[in-house]
Amino acid sequence: MLQPLLFPVKTLSVSEITRYLRALFESDEILSDVWVQGEVSNLSRPSSGHIYFTLKDAFSSIKCVIWKQTAWRLPLTLQNGMAVEAHGGVDIYERDGQYQLYVDALRLTGEGALYQEFLRLKTRLEAEGLFALERKRPLPEQPSAIGLVTSSSGAALQDILNTLKRRFPLVQVILAPCAVQGEDAPPQIVKSLAALNAQNQADVIIVARGGGSLEDLWAFNDEGVVRAITDSQIPVITGIGHETDFTLADFAADVRAATPTAAAEQVVPDAAEIKVKLSDMANLLSATIRQICGAQRGRVQDSARRLELQSPLWRVRNDRQHIDELQARIANNQTHRLELMRSNLVHLQKRLVNLSPQAVLQRGYAIIKTAEGVLVKSVRQVHRGDVLDIRVADGAILSKVLTEPTTERNGGIADG
């Protein structure tokens, strides 16, 4: 059974407790002006310009803040794994009730143990030629299947899947899940890479995880992981951490991308861009085909005209036309000749008419024949007593010569 207190105790709110502790921190001479030594981790540089990181040693850690107006004056660029001495004051962040070091000065005390191990291993593996440029292979332009080595529960997986679906939804994704942090991560990463190579279905492999400190990303500095990447028969692209994070896996990969999303963007083309390119190519192809067809059509037409001029059919048609012209000329000539002959015939008829005995008779002349039918051309053929047949224009007269005919000489009459 609880006993009532003899003296009343004041009840404080969380805010009051926080403010009280803050006052104690601010009044403490050591905490308000202190140098703290540790290794940088969880480094963050948001767009505000402030710097947030953690200083840690083997047993503890403290959050640190460098305001923007101080950050630009720092003599060094912070990196995860660096061993530094930070000067400032320890204070309470009231919202979280968490104490942190507000840094106003930094000095380098030496590289941390992890970073030293990173450089040592990098130097050795680089000397073996594992990072040589001539080992790098190009990525396929349009892969049909992509192997993915990452955590099945991490944000990197969703970022990659969303990017692939947006840019190239037809691609197949083969997930080889593994741990990406901790002691179990390196052997699982190696096993996933080996499984994808054994299946031999992926055209390219993405090795990825989200951002973190040097310790968080240390699995990708493991020598076994590096050798598994260089031994892969399938091209490998890494997308580990953020743009400022570099791991030995990045140096070993065929291509290094700044982030998991960037890796997904690099391994597949953009479907929208492909459609635009295909449309441009189709238009260019159509224009080229039209141009070629037009040129060929012109050549065919020229050849057809030349063939037509050389073909027997053209000659037959040409000769037929010539024959028609000749026939027309012949017909015209025949008609002209007939007309001319008709005119000559009429003329001859007229002459014949004029020269015919009947015409002569019409002019008052007569034809005289003897009784024997002999034409009388001279008076010497006629004697007295002869019977003569005298033909005039409208008939015949039989007459008898009563006297001896006489001849005319010099306009006169002479005796027979």
Stockholm file with secondary structure:
# STOCKHOLM 1.0

chainA/1-416         MLQPLLFPVKTLSVSEITRYLRALFESDEILSDVWVQGEVSNLSRPSSGHIYFTLKDAFSSIKCVIWKQTAWRLPLTLQNGMAVEAHGGVDIYERDGQYQLYVDALRLTGEGALYQEFLRLKTRLEAEGLFALERKRPLPEQPSAIGLVTSSSGAALQDILNTLKRRFPLVQVILAPCAVQGEDAPPQIVKSLAALNAQNQADVIIVARGGGSLEDLWAFNDEGVVRAITDSQIPVITGIGHETDFTLADFAADVRAATPTAAAEQVVPDAAEIKVKLSDMANLLSATIRQICGAQRGRVQDSARRLELQSPLWRVRNDRQHIDELQARIANNQTHRLELMRSNLVHLQKRLVNLSPQAVLQRGYAIIKTAEGVLVKSVRQVHRGDVLDIRVADGAILSKVLTEPTTERNGGIADG
#=GR chainA/1-416 SS CCCCCSSCCCCCCHHHHHHHHHHHHHHCHHHHSEEEEEEEEEEECCTTSCEEEEEECSSCEEEEEECHHHHTTCSSCCCTTEEEEEEEEEEEETTTTEEEEEEEEEEEEEECHHHHHHHHHHHHHHHTTTTCGGGCCCCCSSCSEEEEESCTTSHHHHHHHHHHHHHCTTCEEEECCCCCSSTTHHHHHHHHHHHHHHHTCCSEEEEEECCCCTTTTGGGGCHHHHHHHHHCSSCEEEEESCTTCCCHHHHHSSEEESSHHHHHHHHSCCHHHHHHHHHHHHHHHHHHHHHHHHHHHHHHHHHHHHHHHHSHHHHHHHHHHHHHHHHHHHHHHHHHHHHHHHHHHHHHHHHHHHHSHHHHHHTTCCEEEETTCCBCCSGGGCCTTCEEEEEETTEEEEEECCSCCCEEETTEEECC
#=GC SS_cons         CCCCCSSCCCCCCHHHHHHHHHHHHHHCHHHHSEEEEEEEEEEECCTTSCEEEEEECSSCEEEEEECHHHHTTCSSCCCTTEEEEEEEEEEEETTTTEEEEEEEEEEEEEECHHHHHHHHHHHHHHHTTTTCGGGCCCCCSSCSEEEEESCTTSHHHHHHHHHHHHHCTTCEEEECCCCCSSTTHHHHHHHHHHHHHHHTCCSEEEEEECCCCTTTTGGGGCHHHHHHHHHCSSCEEEEESCTTCCCHHHHHSSEEESSHHHHHHHHSCCHHHHHHHHHHHHHHHHHHHHHHHHHHHHHHHHHHHHHHHHSHHHHHHHHHHHHHHHHHHHHHHHHHHHHHHHHHHHHHHHHHHHHSHHHHHHTTCCEEEETTCCBCCSGGGCCTTCEEEEEETTEEEEEECCSCCCEEETTEEECC
//
